[in-house]
Amino acid sequence: MNRMFSATLRICAALALLASFAVGDAYAATKITFGYPPVPENVSVYDAKEEGYFAKRGLDVNFLMVGSSAILVTSLVAQSADIASITPSVFLQAIDGGLDLVVVSGAAVSTHAMKTSAVLARTGENLTKPADFIGKKVGIVALRSALHVQFSRWLSDNGVDPKRVTFVEAAYPTHLDLLRGGSVDAVINSDPFISRIVNANAGHVVTYLSDRLPEGTATVIFVATRDWANAHKDAVKAFQAAVAEGVQFNDTNSEKARGYIAKYIKLPPDAMKETAVGKLQATAFSAKQLDWWADAMLAQGILRKHINTAPLVVQ
């Protein structure tokens, strides 16, 4: 009888263990790797991580910081990132090149009050209008980048052929030294580097680019491959909801949110006091928010064909 009772206990214990595994699997968090460049406009994701908005929706989000949006496209294709923060210009070039990516959420949008990206001339250079840039060397993080598209549009809208400007590719942090050394006459940059250049008296703002976009145009978007988004529909909805809550947190707790920005972009907290943060996407993303980019890039010869943006957004 004792042997039978002991065997029964062992069977019950085994069944309980199996049941615990089953329950654990059923409630295991969905792991997501979020790839991002070090920009403040991802703050809704930083907030969602720090405030537990992802965790309460069953998402375990890990972070992968890289230097540029273009690298993140490769990360998505290689499956080293599941969702990535990239610019619309990089996204549309990837689509034009045949990659099947989709927007899962908006991150930031343009507003005419924004002062987050600018053209800065070297101290001593008398550059005040588009025509002054003819024959000049301009530092830019990457050709065909979002800022390159915006600057080229600013030139062409004012009768200047962008081909009459020489562009020098260089990472954002090097722009200050390039201006000081006279290697370039101007740079196109964004915060937190704008304030550093101005405070160091290495350059002055000629014009802000961010306030020249149509109101509500996408400036930063969260993207995934279509295959991943289709295979993780519940995770996508949870991510969207968490990010929306992150936007609300930023609106009511901006100082704390700035601390999260400093943490995730590895910026000294004091530097955040002078860093502008773009307007966050507070509503559902619309494909129309990509149309300005598609039209501008087609006109500049960056895109080979017109892109229908409607199928490029996960609802």
Secondary structure, DSSP 8 states (H G I E B T S, - for coil): -HHHHHHHHHHHHHHHHHHHHHHHHHT--EEEEEEE-S-GGGHHHHHHHHTTTTGGGTEEEEEEE-S-HHHHHHHHHTTS-SEEEE-HHHHHHHHHTT--EEEEEEEEE--TT--SEEEEEETT----SGGGGTT-EEEESSTTSHHHHHHHHHHHHTT--GGGSEEEE--GGGHHHHHHHTS-SEEEEETTHHHHHHHTTSEEEEEESGGGS-TT-EEEEEEEEHHHHHHTHHHHHHHHHHHHHHHHHHHH-HHHHHHHHHHHTT--GGGGGG----EE--S---GGGGHHHHHHHHHTTSSSS----GGGB--
